[in-house]
Amino acid sequence: MHREVFFWQVGGRWTGLKRAFLFNFARSVEWSTAAFAGPDDSVLVCVVGGDSFADVIVRTVSGRSVEGRPVAVVALDALSGLSSCPILFVGEKISSDPGNVASSVSGLSIFTVVDHKGFAAGGGIANFIQMDNKVRFEINPSAEKKAGLKVSSLLLRLAKVVK
């Protein structure tokens, strides 16, 4: 079960950067046509375990589109029903168990970003990290390919690539 989020709040110190990263991830990932049921389907940014973060993302993506598809934010209650989520952000409350996150998205074409260091190195696609007092991200190209996604070379150049 999910609910659409129509409001936002100001979050923590790094929230603005993370929401900008998520929108740019959406613009930098190529999904197969099977990732969407129809040509007018929205690009859903699904958020689990970070409702206040979902609230903040709405401000960034409101009125925007990716390759002609509108972008919408959906807060999910749990790691289930993810097949309609091209992008999944898993907040700190849930990401303390990265293995559970990885198994929940196994076999799905979902660009998964977890707010837990080590998720990408452990076989996930991406996670946020803090380096030199800045928010950065790690990407695992093997996991990306396994999910049937193609990440732009520009995004890979900006990431810390892990295997």
Backbone as CSV, one residue per row, in Angstrom:
resi,resn,N_x,N_y,N_z,CA_x,CA_y,CA_z,C_x,C_y,C_z
1,MET,0.845,-1.181,0.000,0.000,0.000,0.000,0.887,1.239,0.000
2,HIS,0.510,2.246,-0.775,1.268,3.491,-0.778,0.320,4.673,-0.771
3,ARG,0.873,5.812,-0.437,0.083,7.032,-0.467,0.921,8.116,-1.121
4,GLU,0.267,8.967,-1.881,0.999,10.059,-2.509,1.206,11.153,-1.484
5,VAL,2.322,11.825,-1.590,2.680,12.868,-0.652,2.535,14.207,-1.365
6,PHE,1.767,15.122,-0.790,1.507,16.391,-1.460,2.070,17.594,-0.702
7,PHE,2.862,17.394,0.305,3.391,18.502,1.077,4.870,18.276,1.356
8,TRP,5.556,19.281,1.865,6.971,19.128,2.157,7.308,19.871,3.436
9,GLN,8.419,19.491,4.012,8.935,20.148,5.207,10.437,20.313,5.018
10,VAL,10.999,21.235,5.735,12.452,21.391,5.685,13.054,20.307,6.548
11,GLY,14.009,19.578,5.998,14.611,18.454,6.700,15.969,18.807,7.284
12,GLY,16.794,17.789,7.428,18.107,17.941,8.031,19.108,18.642,7.129
13,ARG,20.330,18.698,7.595,21.405,19.434,6.942,21.646,19.008,5.497
14,TRP,21.578,17.702,5.219,21.922,17.197,3.884,20.707,16.906,3.018
15,THR,19.522,17.167,3.521,18.298,16.792,2.815,18.209,17.422,1.431
16,GLY,18.519,18.698,1.309,18.424,19.380,0.014,19.326,18.755,-1.028
17,LEU,20.527,18.391,-0.639,21.455,17.769,-1.586,20.975,16.385,-1.996
18,LYS,20.470,15.628,-1.061,20.002,14.273,-1.366,18.804,14.313,-2.299
19,ARG,17.888,15.240,-2.086,16.724,15.315,-2.973,17.145,15.727,-4.377
20,ALA,18.129,16.623,-4.493,18.631,17.009,-5.816,19.309,15.820,-6.489
21,PHE,20.078,15.053,-5.724,20.706,13.845,-6.275,19.643,12.892,-6.809
22,LEU,18.579,12.666,-6.048,17.549,11.714,-6.479,16.915,12.136,-7.801
23,PHE,16.626,13.418,-7.952,16.051,13.873,-9.217,17.060,13.679,-10.356
24,ASN,18.315,13.971,-10.098,19.337,13.788,-11.138,19.574,12.313,-11.441
25,PHE,19.416,11.438,-10.447,19.488,9.998,-10.724,18.391,9.633,-11.726
26,ALA,17.184,10.161,-11.513,16.066,9.863,-12.412,16.390,10.308,-13.835
27,ARG,17.057,11.416,-13.974,17.415,11.933,-15.297,18.583,11.183,-15.918
28,SER,19.349,10.461,-15.115,20.589,9.840,-15.590,20.520,8.329,-15.746
29,VAL,19.359,7.752,-15.519,19.205,6.302,-15.629,18.287,5.988,-16.808
30,GLU,18.677,4.993,-17.579,17.848,4.539,-18.697,17.208,3.211,-18.303
31,TRP,15.867,3.211,-18.299,15.125,2.010,-17.965,14.681,1.311,-19.237
32,SER,14.437,0.018,-19.131,13.853,-0.699,-20.265,12.388,-0.272,-20.382
33,THR,11.799,-0.505,-21.528,10.388,-0.145,-21.715,9.486,-0.954,-20.782
34,ALA,9.951,-2.093,-20.320,9.160,-2.920,-19.408,9.018,-2.294,-18.017
35,ALA,9.816,-1.269,-17.729,9.758,-0.631,-16.417,8.475,0.181,-16.229
36,PHE,7.789,0.503,-17.332,6.571,1.301,-17.266,5.452,0.563,-17.981
37,ALA,4.251,0.615,-17.417,3.106,-0.067,-18.022,2.656,0.632,-19.306
38,GLY,2.785,1.958,-19.356,2.349,2.706,-20.525,3.235,3.903,-20.790
39,PRO,3.090,4.535,-21.954,3.968,5.644,-22.327,3.766,6.910,-21.501
40,ASP,2.631,7.033,-20.826,2.356,8.227,-20.037,2.529,8.018,-18.541
41,ASP,3.008,6.843,-18.140,3.198,6.563,-16.718,4.213,7.521,-16.110
42,SER,3.972,7.880,-14.862,4.897,8.747,-14.129,6.150,7.986,-13.737
43,VAL,7.225,8.732,-13.567,8.427,8.189,-12.939,8.208,8.374,-11.448
44,LEU,7.962,7.272,-10.755,7.708,7.347,-9.318,9.008,7.270,-8.547
45,VAL,9.203,8.210,-7.658,10.292,8.151,-6.693,9.632,7.663,-5.410
46,CYS,9.849,6.393,-5.090,9.234,5.798,-3.906,10.187,5.920,-2.723
47,VAL,9.641,6.245,-1.584,10.432,6.447,-0.379,9.901,5.534,0.717
48,VAL,10.796,4.734,1.305,10.443,3.850,2.414,11.314,4.233,3.612
49,GLY,10.697,4.384,4.766,11.457,4.642,5.985,11.994,6.051,6.083
50,GLY,11.400,6.974,5.395,11.847,8.363,5.456,10.724,9.295,5.044
51,ASP,9.568,9.186,5.718,8.408,9.993,5.332,8.722,11.481,5.284
52,SER,9.468,11.988,6.248,9.773,13.420,6.225,10.642,13.762,5.022
53,PHE,11.491,12.822,4.591,12.299,13.047,3.399,11.415,13.043,2.158
54,ALA,10.427,12.166,2.107,9.489,12.136,0.981,8.782,13.480,0.866
55,ASP,8.428,14.030,2.002,7.762,15.334,2.014,8.639,16.400,1.357
56,VAL,9.922,16.336,1.623,10.863,17.324,1.092,11.104,17.130,-0.403
57,ILE,11.138,15.904,-0.880,11.408,15.624,-2.288,10.335,16.236,-3.190
58,VAL,9.113,16.298,-2.713,8.017,16.833,-3.513,8.366,18.221,-4.042
59,ARG,8.974,19.036,-3.233,9.334,20.398,-3.651,10.291,20.372,-4.840
60,THR,11.203,19.435,-4.858,12.192,19.356,-5.921,11.584,18.876,-7.230
61,VAL,10.693,17.910,-7.176,10.198,17.285,-8.410,8.857,17.830,-8.883
62,SER,8.197,18.640,-8.088,6.884,19.151,-8.467,6.935,19.857,-9.820
63,GLY,6.101,19.390,-10.754,6.022,19.993,-12.079,7.126,19.592,-13.031
64,ARG,8.015,18.726,-12.608,9.136,18.316,-13.466,8.819,17.009,-14.171
65,SER,9.597,16.755,-15.214,9.419,15.505,-15.948,10.777,14.944,-16.336
66,VAL,10.783,13.665,-16.640,11.980,12.963,-17.104,11.589,12.256,-18.394
67,GLU,12.234,12.636,-19.474,11.939,12.072,-20.793,10.449,12.098,-21.100
68,GLY,9.817,13.231,-20.804,8.404,13.413,-21.102,7.445,12.795,-20.105
69,ARG,7.956,12.122,-19.103,7.104,11.504,-18.079,7.107,12.385,-16.832
70,PRO,5.929,12.662,-16.275,5.902,13.440,-15.033,6.557,12.649,-13.896
71,VAL,7.148,13.367,-12.954,7.782,12.737,-11.796,6.861,12.921,-10.593
72,ALA,6.653,11.846,-9.851,5.809,11.891,-8.655,6.546,11.199,-7.512
73,VAL,6.215,11.617,-6.307,6.820,11.028,-5.107,5.747,10.249,-4.363
74,VAL,6.107,9.037,-3.940,5.176,8.176,-3.213,5.882,7.663,-1.961
75,ALA,5.232,7.810,-0.819,5.761,7.246,0.433,5.152,5.865,0.619
76,LEU,5.994,4.875,0.812,5.541,3.508,1.036,5.702,3.159,2.510
77,ASP,4.824,2.294,2.980,4.886,1.878,4.378,5.907,0.774,4.614
78,ALA,6.217,-0.003,3.559,7.116,-1.146,3.720,7.784,-1.462,2.385
79,LEU,8.721,-2.390,2.437,9.431,-2.835,1.238,8.604,-3.897,0.502
80,SER,7.424,-3.492,0.037,6.586,-4.398,-0.737,5.851,-3.568,-1.785
81,GLY,5.407,-4.220,-2.849,4.713,-3.511,-3.911,5.601,-2.541,-4.646
82,LEU,6.853,-2.910,-4.834,7.834,-2.001,-5.412,7.908,-2.026,-6.934
83,SER,7.214,-2.936,-7.581,7.397,-3.128,-9.018,7.059,-1.897,-9.846
84,SER,6.261,-0.971,-9.320,5.922,0.239,-10.078,6.826,1.416,-9.732
85,CYS,7.914,1.165,-9.006,8.822,2.228,-8.550,10.145,2.187,-9.313
86,PRO,10.332,3.021,-10.317,11.623,3.028,-11.012,12.784,3.476,-10.107
87,ILE,12.473,4.366,-9.145,13.500,4.814,-8.202,12.977,4.570,-6.796
88,LEU,13.817,3.953,-5.983,13.458,3.680,-4.597,14.512,4.275,-3.689
89,PHE,14.072,5.112,-2.755,14.960,5.625,-1.723,14.561,4.970,-0.418
90,VAL,15.537,4.391,0.265,15.287,3.745,1.548,16.005,4.541,2.623
91,GLY,15.220,5.092,3.541,15.749,5.941,4.602,16.413,5.160,5.716
92,GLU,16.948,5.904,6.652,17.745,5.319,7.735,16.976,4.323,8.587
93,LYS,15.679,4.530,8.777,14.905,3.626,9.632,14.908,2.199,9.098
94,ILE,14.876,2.044,7.790,14.800,0.726,7.159,16.177,0.246,6.714
95,SER,17.045,1.175,6.339,18.309,0.797,5.710,19.324,0.181,6.658
96,SER,19.000,0.073,7.933,19.937,-0.568,8.851,20.082,-2.057,8.542
97,ASP,19.194,-2.580,7.693,19.276,-3.969,7.250,19.388,-3.991,5.721
98,PRO,20.573,-3.650,5.173,20.727,-3.555,3.726,20.454,-4.858,2.990
99,GLY,20.685,-6.005,3.631,20.421,-7.290,2.995,18.933,-7.473,2.703
100,ASN,18.087,-7.001,3.606,16.644,-7.068,3.416,16.221,-6.185,2.238
101,VAL,16.838,-5.010,2.120,16.536,-4.110,1.006,16.924,-4.771,-0.307
102,ALA,18.133,-5.323,-0.368,18.619,-5.967,-1.594,17.720,-7.128,-2.000
103,SER,17.293,-7.937,-1.052,16.432,-9.071,-1.407,15.041,-8.609,-1.837
104,SER,14.568,-7.487,-1.322,13.247,-6.972,-1.694,13.197,-6.467,-3.130
105,VAL,14.335,-6.017,-3.664,14.353,-5.482,-5.033,14.997,-6.439,-6.027
106,SER,15.411,-7.602,-5.550,16.060,-8.576,-6.420,15.156,-8.936,-7.599
107,GLY,15.709,-8.848,-8.798,14.972,-9.188,-10.010,14.095,-8.063,-10.543
108,LEU,14.074,-6.920,-9.868,13.264,-5.782,-10.314,14.163,-4.721,-10.943
109,SER,13.615,-4.001,-11.912,14.348,-2.936,-12.591,14.142,-1.628,-11.829
110,ILE,14.799,-1.548,-10.662,14.630,-0.396,-9.772,16.004,0.166,-9.416
111,PHE,16.173,1.478,-9.610,17.390,2.149,-9.170,17.203,2.424,-7.686
112,THR,17.871,1.637,-6.856,17.698,1.714,-5.412,18.815,2.523,-4.782
113,VAL,18.427,3.523,-3.999,19.370,4.372,-3.273,19.072,4.213,-1.798
114,VAL,20.074,3.844,-1.038,19.891,3.603,0.389,20.731,4.602,1.174
115,ASP,20.175,5.092,2.265,20.880,6.042,3.117,21.680,5.279,4.171
116,HIS,22.546,4.378,3.687,23.342,3.541,4.578,24.642,3.193,3.867
117,LYS,25.744,3.615,4.423,27.051,3.346,3.820,27.263,1.837,3.673
118,GLY,27.789,1.426,2.525,28.117,0.029,2.303,27.081,-0.743,1.507
119,PHE,25.913,-0.146,1.233,24.876,-0.851,0.488,25.367,-1.219,-0.911
120,ALA,25.980,-0.282,-1.615,26.464,-0.553,-2.978,27.579,-1.589,-2.953
121,ALA,28.494,-1.477,-2.030,29.595,-2.443,-1.936,29.088,-3.838,-1.590
122,GLY,27.935,-3.907,-0.928,27.345,-5.187,-0.560,26.434,-5.774,-1.635
123,GLY,26.423,-5.170,-2.824,25.625,-5.708,-3.925,24.441,-4.865,-4.331
124,GLY,24.174,-3.763,-3.615,23.089,-2.856,-3.991,23.551,-1.901,-5.087
125,ILE,22.656,-1.050,-5.550,23.018,-0.147,-6.649,23.695,1.121,-6.152
126,ALA,23.081,1.856,-5.218,23.664,3.143,-4.806,23.372,3.431,-3.344
127,ASN,24.260,4.188,-2.752,24.024,4.693,-1.403,24.704,6.043,-1.232
128,PHE,24.144,6.824,-0.317,24.752,8.106,0.029,25.866,7.877,1.032
129,ILE,26.898,8.701,0.925,27.992,8.687,1.889,28.368,10.137,2.179
130,GLN,29.103,10.325,3.246,29.623,11.646,3.557,31.138,11.577,3.437
131,MET,31.698,12.417,2.561,33.151,12.476,2.363,33.584,13.927,2.407
132,ASP,34.614,14.199,3.165,35.133,15.568,3.270,34.021,16.566,3.587
133,ASN,33.152,16.187,4.501,32.044,17.019,4.948,31.082,17.385,3.814
134,LYS,30.975,16.493,2.807,30.060,16.686,1.682,29.283,15.404,1.448
135,VAL,28.076,15.550,0.923,27.283,14.379,0.557,27.755,13.902,-0.805
136,ARG,28.061,12.645,-0.895,28.464,11.995,-2.146,27.657,10.711,-2.259
137,PHE,27.924,9.958,-3.302,27.220,8.690,-3.458,28.141,7.661,-4.084
138,GLU,27.829,6.408,-3.763,28.539,5.269,-4.334,27.581,4.551,-5.272
139,ILE,28.120,4.016,-6.364,27.325,3.227,-7.308,28.071,1.935,-7.606
140,ASN,27.317,0.857,-7.688,27.853,-0.451,-8.043,27.366,-0.769,-9.469
141,PRO,28.231,-0.610,-10.489,27.812,-0.861,-11.876,27.348,-2.294,-12.137
142,SER,27.899,-3.259,-11.428,27.460,-4.650,-11.609,26.007,-4.822,-11.178
143,ALA,25.643,-4.228,-10.043,24.266,-4.308,-9.550,23.321,-3.557,-10.479
144,GLU,23.775,-2.458,-11.011,22.967,-1.670,-11.951,22.635,-2.502,-13.192
145,LYS,23.630,-3.167,-13.742,23.415,-3.996,-14.928,22.525,-5.191,-14.614
146,LYS,22.717,-5.765,-13.444,21.896,-6.914,-13.032,20.417,-6.524,-12.941
147,ALA,20.154,-5.266,-12.599,18.775,-4.772,-12.507,18.229,-4.351,-13.870
148,GLY,19.051,-4.462,-14.912,18.598,-4.095,-16.250,18.561,-2.600,-16.492
149,LEU,19.380,-1.862,-15.771,19.430,-0.410,-15.896,20.711,0.018,-16.592
150,LYS,20.684,1.208,-17.139,21.887,1.775,-17.741,22.065,3.182,-17.177
151,VAL,23.132,3.350,-16.400,23.437,4.632,-15.780,24.344,5.408,-16.716
152,SER,24.096,6.703,-16.844,24.911,7.527,-17.735,26.359,7.563,-17.263
153,SER,27.243,7.718,-18.209,28.671,7.781,-17.883,28.972,9.013,-17.037
154,LEU,28.240,10.101,-17.239,28.446,11.305,-16.435,28.149,11.016,-14.969
155,LEU,27.060,10.316,-14.699,26.722,9.982,-13.317,27.797,9.086,-12.709
156,LEU,28.286,8.134,-13.486,29.344,7.243,-12.980,30.629,8.018,-12.678
157,ARG,30.912,9.043,-13.466,32.111,9.857,-13.203,31.981,10.637,-11.900
158,LEU,30.757,11.013,-11.545,30.538,11.765,-10.309,30.509,10.874,-9.066
159,ALA,30.273,9.590,-9.283,30.122,8.649,-8.171,31.457,8.058,-7.747
160,LYS,31.457,7.532,-6.549,32.516,6.651,-6.113,32.061,5.260,-6.556
161,VAL,32.749,4.691,-7.535,32.340,3.402,-8.086,32.878,2.293,-7.187
162,VAL,31.989,1.386,-6.786,32.373,0.256,-5.936,32.012,-1.038,-6.640
163,LYS,32.657,-2.111,-6.216,32.380,-3.422,-6.801,32.027,-4.405,-5.730
